[in-house]
């Protein structure tokens, strides 16, 4: 929490308790989830919260990867994949391909 507060002041952000709570909640979520999605209205601080947390964890020696996707740029079947109704063959989407790549422990530097 102290490291986050230092980064907040360094980035000229306002140190609100409710905003810091969101950073803490995001950290706690990252401990129990493999991935998650940040949603909210425009200019509510989603990117800043993510960047503060990632920088703070990096400064503490914990490696983290960020993969940012814009879900509005592609259709849901392109994002997650789809099952062909005739052949019943599954075609993975972009999200599944990214998930497979970054969770493959055999690839050391992905």
C-alpha positions in Angstrom: 0.0 0.0 0.0 2.9 2.4 0.8 4.5 1.7 -2.6 1.2 2.4 -4.3 0.8 5.7 -2.5 4.3 6.8 -3.6 3.5 6.0 -7.2 0.2 7.9 -6.9 2.0 11.0 -5.8 4.8 10.5 -8.3 2.2 10.3 -11.1 0.4 13.4 -9.8 -2.8 11.6 -9.0 -5.2 12.3 -6.1 -4.8 9.9 -3.2 -8.4 9.1 -2.4 -9.2 6.3 0.0 -11.9 4.9 -2.3 -9.4 4.8 -5.2 -6.8 3.1 -3.1 -9.4 0.5 -2.0 -9.9 -0.3 -5.7 -6.1 -0.9 -6.1 -6.2 -3.2 -3.1 -9.3 -5.0 -4.4 -7.6 -5.5 -7.8 -4.5 -7.0 -6.1 -6.6 -9.3 -4.0 -8.5 -10.4 -7.1 -5.2 -11.1 -8.9 -4.2 -13.5 -6.1 -7.2 -15.8 -6.6 -7.8 -15.4 -10.4 -5.8 -16.2 -13.4 -7.2 -13.3 -15.3 -9.8 -10.7 -14.9 -11.6 -7.9 -16.7 -11.8 -4.3 -15.6 -15.0 -2.6 -16.6 -16.5 0.8 -15.8 -17.4 4.1 -17.2 -15.0 6.3 -19.2 -12.4 8.1 -17.1 -13.1 6.3 -13.9 -9.4 5.2 -13.4 -9.3 1.6 -14.7 -6.0 2.1 -16.6 -4.4 4.1 -13.8 -5.4 1.5 -11.2 -4.0 -1.3 -13.3 -0.8 0.6 -14.1 -0.2 1.6 -10.4 -0.7 -2.0 -9.2 1.5 -3.5 -12.0 4.3 -1.0 -11.4 4.1 -1.5 -7.6 4.3 -5.3 -8.0 7.2 -5.0 -10.5 9.1 -2.7 -8.0 8.6 -5.4 -5.4 10.2 -8.0 -7.7 7.0 -9.8 -8.7 6.7 -10.3 -12.4 3.3 -9.5 -14.0 2.1 -9.5 -17.5 -0.6 -7.3 -19.0 -2.5 -8.3 -22.1 -5.0 -5.6 -23.0 -7.8 -6.4 -25.4 -10.5 -4.1 -26.7 -13.7 -6.3 -26.7 -15.5 -3.8 -28.9 -13.1 -4.3 -31.8 -14.2 -7.8 -32.6 -17.3 -10.0 -32.3 -17.9 -12.3 -29.4 -17.3 -15.4 -31.5 -14.0 -14.0 -32.7 -13.0 -13.2 -29.1 -13.9 -16.5 -27.4 -14.3 -18.9 -30.3 -17.3 -20.8 -31.8 -18.5 -24.3 -32.5 -19.4 -25.1 -36.1 -23.0 -26.2 -36.2 -22.5 -28.8 -39.0 -19.2 -30.4 -38.1 -19.3 -29.6 -34.4 -15.7 -28.6 -34.6 -14.5 -25.9 -32.1 -12.6 -23.0 -33.5 -10.7 -21.1 -30.8 -10.9 -17.3 -30.7 -8.3 -14.6 -29.9 -8.8 -14.8 -26.2 -8.3 -18.6 -26.1 -5.1 -18.2 -28.2 -3.7 -15.5 -26.0 -4.6 -17.5 -22.8 -2.9 -20.6 -24.2 0.3 -18.7 -25.2 0.8 -16.8 -21.9 -0.1 -19.8 -19.7 2.3 -22.2 -21.4 5.1 -22.7 -18.9 7.3 -24.3 -21.6 7.7 -20.9 -23.3 9.9 -19.0 -20.9 9.9 -15.6 -22.5 6.4 -15.0 -23.9 
